[in-house]
Amino acid sequence: MPLTDDPFPSAEDERGEKFDPSFLSINCTRGRALSTVMQYAQWVRNCDNARKPPQEPPLMIEEMPEVREILDRHLDISREPTLTIRSVYGQHLSFLAGLDLEWFRANVGRILPLGQNDSAYFNAAWESFVVFNQPHDTLLRELMPAYRKAIADINMPRMIRSPASPDESLANHMMAYYWRSHLTFESDRLLEDFYTSAPDSLRGHAMWFIGRSASGWDEAAPPEVFERLRSLMEQRLTAAEQSVSPSAFTRELANFGWWFTSGKFGEAWSIATLLRALRLTKKTEGEMDVVKLLAQLCPKYPAECVACLGLMVEGDRDDWVLVGVEEDARQTIKIALHGGRLYAVTAARRLVEYLIAKGQYGFRDLLA
């Protein structure tokens, strides 16, 4: 296929600080041509499957010499030195494994080379894989060495700038593998290494990803998934509580707000866990939804809800936390004031006094 030998891109095309191999790969002749070769292989297989009995094995890459020759040639660094083309293999890695698992196993070390001198080629393929592919349960064990290397390199500069961060995509993969029971803290160190290497911002993204994912799950989600995730949150809270610097967990724990508002983890556990997190950070994400939900839960958990609201207000240095949800906050405070529980009443009065001291005079009538 002549287009797979087109001179564009060249090494010169990959120069500059804005170079992104995945972006260039879909905007260059040779990259588009190589992707087309893979699509052609799928078309050949589909045609072959249509003409033979379903019990016969599907066509493999070895039986498509024209495809095999091109795929092998562009994995040879001496003949194909560009990072752009290596990115194409990463983008289509799951597809290639589905097309021919044996070919994938034989070549995954060439696509994702682990040697120190090949780190640029690894990064070009890996970043494209993790950004453009969903977690693939079947391939996890095959890609375990690559995941380990990516975790070890978390704080290194990345090539891909869009549509998503490779490190955030890596965090998504780790969390999905965990809640699917393919990764555990007991069986290997992959998750432990991730939490050791990841900065607070990336751990915060992982927490956000779980919360936003869980909010879209229906009743078909197995109960053991939520139990595993509750166990993860307990571990992260314990790590923060035992740390000499709980502030290093601020963004991570703040994103528990998305778990709380998802309504998927049980009321009692969720409100108790939110309170533990707020005692450490006084911050939560999704503040408006959190305040609204506190107002709904307050009749059942007045002391906990008014304590959570008080910690959120205390940690709000810019006076934004009650914007748009002032009535919900008032509702929480009123319920706590009139609930008859001494601790809740005391906490509610202190919160109102604190709000008034901050200039929120609209709450004065609650003390009348």
Secondary structure as GFF3:
##gff-version 3
##sequence-region A 1 368
A	DSSP	three_ten_helix	2	5	.	.	.	ID=ss1
A	DSSP	three_ten_helix	11	14	.	.	.	ID=ss2
A	DSSP	alpha_helix	21	25	.	.	.	ID=ss3
A	DSSP	alpha_helix	29	51	.	.	.	ID=ss4
A	DSSP	three_ten_helix	61	63	.	.	.	ID=ss5
A	DSSP	alpha_helix	65	73	.	.	.	ID=ss6
A	DSSP	alpha_helix	83	91	.	.	.	ID=ss7
A	DSSP	alpha_helix	93	99	.	.	.	ID=ss8
A	DSSP	alpha_helix	101	111	.	.	.	ID=ss9
A	DSSP	three_ten_helix	116	118	.	.	.	ID=ss10
A	DSSP	alpha_helix	119	132	.	.	.	ID=ss11
A	DSSP	three_ten_helix	137	139	.	.	.	ID=ss12
A	DSSP	alpha_helix	144	152	.	.	.	ID=ss13
A	DSSP	alpha_helix	166	179	.	.	.	ID=ss14
A	DSSP	alpha_helix	190	197	.	.	.	ID=ss15
A	DSSP	alpha_helix	200	214	.	.	.	ID=ss16
A	DSSP	alpha_helix	223	242	.	.	.	ID=ss17
A	DSSP	three_ten_helix	246	249	.	.	.	ID=ss18
A	DSSP	alpha_helix	250	254	.	.	.	ID=ss19
A	DSSP	alpha_helix	256	262	.	.	.	ID=ss20
A	DSSP	alpha_helix	267	281	.	.	.	ID=ss21
A	DSSP	alpha_helix	287	297	.	.	.	ID=ss22
A	DSSP	alpha_helix	302	314	.	.	.	ID=ss23
A	DSSP	alpha_helix	326	337	.	.	.	ID=ss24
A	DSSP	alpha_helix	342	357	.	.	.	ID=ss25
A	DSSP	three_ten_helix	361	367	.	.	.	ID=ss26
###
